[in-house]
Amino acid sequence: MRIIPAIDIIEGKCVRLSKGDYDSKKIYNENPLEVAKEFEDHGIHYLHLVDLDGAKSKHIVNHKVLEQIAAKTSLKIDFGGGLKTDDDLRIAFESGARQITGGSIAVKDPDIFKSWLQKFGSDKIILGADAHHEKIAVSGWREESDKEVIPFIQAYQKEGISYVICTDISKDGMLQGPSFDLYKRILAETDDIKLIASGGISTFDELPKLADLGCEGTIIGKAIYENRISLKQLEEYILSKT
């Protein structure tokens, strides 16, 4: 299971929110590159970078942060937040993203999202299936759609999606543990999905449980920043699996 730390960006700074609420913003570092380099120094290979300004303004905003991290580390970055047009995608990939995550766009403009999947392939495009009470949420999680998370994933599997990031919004940033039951059901009801668990990771012990369920990766945010899980622990976990 891949370990994927998260860096969320507002105004160029590394922040975390609780349940996606912008009013709950807490700044952890003014310099995201510094944070990314620290991850790399502990043997981490992947990064989940979220442009929260982009998610709010519905177009890419913090691509300079992406460009800087991509140029000055070897981290494989998946980038999301506000990607709505072909131009947004071009900027993201030119700035160094290895993969992009589309959530709201997959709900609100499925034709564009499907065209990205056809153009760039399933290794480059991740489906963001972020849910509140198992209904997909959009627009930086400020709106709930009528789409249920498992049928939503199943429908996009038929279109060729293989990577899915699923965040249970009620768990995100709360440090109360991830949605094991939801992930178990998703994996049972979809074939060969590369499921990346996100939201609520609070202790190191949860990681082997997610791996045992069959999650392909897990995104860890606040648990790192609040020192619930140390980078040393993650380094040792990664080394033990190689």
C-alpha positions in Angstrom: 0.0 0.0 0.0 1.4 3.4 -1.0 1.8 6.0 1.7 0.7 9.4 0.3 1.1 12.4 2.5 -1.2 15.4 1.7 -0.3 19.1 1.3 -3.4 21.4 1.1 -2.6 24.9 -0.2 -4.4 28.2 0.6 -2.6 31.4 -0.5 0.6 29.4 -1.1 0.7 28.0 2.4 0.4 24.5 3.8 -2.9 24.2 5.7 -5.4 21.7 7.0 -9.2 22.0 7.3 -11.7 20.0 9.3 -14.5 18.4 7.2 -13.6 20.7 4.3 -14.6 23.8 6.3 -12.5 26.7 5.1 -13.3 28.6 8.4 -11.5 25.8 10.3 -8.2 26.5 8.4 -5.0 25.9 10.4 -1.7 27.0 8.8 1.1 24.4 9.4 3.9 25.9 7.3 4.3 28.9 5.2 6.6 27.0 2.8 5.0 23.8 1.2 8.3 23.0 -0.5 10.0 22.6 2.9 7.2 20.2 3.9 7.6 18.2 0.7 11.4 17.9 1.1 10.9 16.6 4.6 8.6 13.9 3.3 11.2 13.0 0.6 13.9 12.9 3.2 12.0 10.2 5.0 11.8 7.9 2.0 8.3 8.9 0.9 7.8 8.8 -2.9 4.3 10.2 -3.4 2.4 13.4 -2.6 -1.3 14.4 -2.8 -1.3 18.1 -3.4 -4.6 20.0 -3.2 -5.3 23.5 -4.5 -8.0 24.6 -2.0 -8.0 28.1 -3.6 -8.6 26.4 -6.9 -11.4 24.3 -5.5 -13.2 27.5 -4.3 -12.6 29.6 -7.4 -13.2 26.7 -9.9 -9.9 27.0 -11.8 -6.3 26.2 -11.1 -4.7 28.8 -8.8 -1.6 27.4 -7.0 0.2 25.8 -9.9 3.4 27.7 -9.0 3.6 25.6 -5.8 3.1 22.4 -7.8 5.8 23.5 -10.2 8.3 24.3 -7.4 7.7 21.0 -5.6 7.9 19.0 -8.8 11.2 20.8 -9.9 12.9 20.5 -6.5 11.9 17.0 -5.3 11.5 13.6 -7.0 8.0 13.1 -5.4 5.3 11.7 -7.7 2.5 14.2 -7.3 -1.2 13.8 -7.8 -2.8 17.2 -8.0 -6.4 18.3 -7.6 -8.6 21.2 -6.7 -10.6 23.3 -9.2 -9.6 21.5 -12.4 -12.4 22.3 -14.7 -11.1 22.9 -18.2 -8.6 21.4 -20.7 -6.4 24.4 -20.0 -6.4 23.7 -16.3 -5.2 20.2 -17.0 -2.5 21.4 -19.4 -1.2 23.8 -16.7 -1.2 21.0 -14.1 0.7 18.5 -16.2 3.1 21.1 -17.5 3.7 22.2 -13.9 4.8 18.7 -13.0 1.8 16.7 -11.9 2.1 12.9 -12.6 -1.7 12.4 -12.0 -4.7 14.7 -11.6 -7.8 14.2 -9.5 -11.2 15.2 -10.8 -14.1 15.2 -8.4 -16.7 17.9 -9.0 -16.0 17.9 -12.8 -16.8 14.1 -12.9 -20.3 15.0 -11.5 -21.1 18.3 -13.1 -19.5 17.8 -16.6 -18.9 14.1 -17.1 -18.3 14.6 -20.8 -15.2 16.7 -20.2 -14.0 14.2 -17.5 -14.5 11.3 -19.8 -12.6 13.1 -22.6 -9.6 13.5 -20.2 -9.7 9.8 -19.4 -9.6 9.0 -23.1 -6.9 11.5 -23.9 -4.5 10.9 -21.0 -5.4 7.3 -19.9 -6.4 5.7 -16.7 -2.9 6.0 -15.2 -3.0 9.8 -15.3 -6.6 10.5 -14.2 -7.9 9.8 -10.7 -11.6 9.8 -9.8 -12.3 11.9 -6.7 -15.2 10.2 -5.0 -15.6 12.4 -1.9 -18.8 11.6 0.0 -20.9 12.9 2.9 -23.4 10.3 4.2 -22.4 8.3 1.1 -23.5 11.0 -1.3 -20.9 12.5 -3.6 -20.0 16.1 -2.6 -18.8 18.8 -5.0 -17.5 22.3 -5.2 -14.8 22.0 -2.5 -17.3 19.8 -0.5 -19.7 22.7 -0.1 -22.5 21.0 -2.1 -23.9 17.5 -1.9 -25.0 15.8 -5.1 -27.7 13.1 -5.4 -25.1 10.5 -6.5 -24.4 7.6 -4.2 -20.7 6.8 -3.9 -20.6 3.1 -4.9 -22.8 3.4 -8.0 -20.8 6.6 -9.0 -17.5 4.6 -8.8 -19.0 1.6 -10.7 -20.3 3.9 -13.5 -16.8 5.4 -14.0 -15.2 1.9 -13.9 -17.2 1.2 -17.0 -15.6 4.2 -18.6 -12.1 2.9 -17.7 -11.3 4.5 -14.4 -8.8 2.5 -12.3 -7.6 4.9 -9.6 -10.2 6.3 -7.1 -9.6 8.5 -4.1 -12.5 8.2 -1.6 -12.7 10.6 1.3 -15.4 10.3 3.9 -15.9 14.0 4.5 -17.4 13.5 8.0 -14.0 11.9 9.0 -11.7 14.3 7.2 -9.4 16.2 9.6 -11.2 14.8 12.7 -8.5 12.2 13.7 -11.1 9.7 14.6 -10.2 6.9 12.2 -11.1 6.2 8.6 -14.2 4.6 7.1 -13.1 1.0 7.1 -16.7 -0.3 6.4 -17.2 2.0 3.4 -13.9 1.0 1.9 -14.6 -2.7 2.5 -17.9 -2.3 0.7 -16.4 -0.4 -2.2 -13.7 -3.0 -2.7 -16.3 -5.8 -2.5 -18.6 -4.2 -5.0 -16.0 -3.1 -7.6 -13.5 -5.2 -9.6 -9.8 -4.4 -9.6 -10.2 -0.8 -8.4 -7.1 1.0 -7.1 -8.7 2.5 -4.1 -6.9 5.2 -2.2 -8.3 5.8 1.3 -8.5 9.3 2.5 -9.9 11.1 5.6 -9.7 10.4 9.3 -6.4 8.5 9.5 -5.3 9.1 13.1 -2.9 6.3 14.2 -0.2 4.2 12.6 -2.1 1.0 13.5 -4.8 1.9 11.0 -2.4 1.6 8.1 -2.0 -2.2 8.1 -5.8 -2.5 8.5 -6.3 -0.5 5.3 -3.6 -2.5 3.5 -5.3 -5.7 4.6 -8.7 -4.5 3.2 -7.0 -4.1 -0.2 -6.5 -0.3 -0.4 -3.9 0.5 -3.0 -2.8 3.7 -1.2 -3.7 5.9 1.8 -3.6 9.7 2.0 -2.4 11.0 5.4 -2.8 14.6 6.4 -3.5 16.0 9.8 -2.2 12.9 11.6 1.3 13.8 10.3 1.0 17.5 11.1 -0.3 16.9 14.6 2.4 14.3 15.3 0.0 11.4 15.7 2.0 9.5 13.1 5.7 10.3 12.8 7.6 10.4 9.5 10.0 8.0 11.0 7.2 5.4 11.5 6.2 5.9 7.8 9.8 5.6 6.7 10.1 2.3 8.6 6.7 1.0 7.2 7.8 1.8 3.6 11.2 0.1 4.1 9.6 -3.0 5.6 7.5 -3.4 2.4 10.4 -3.0 -0.1 
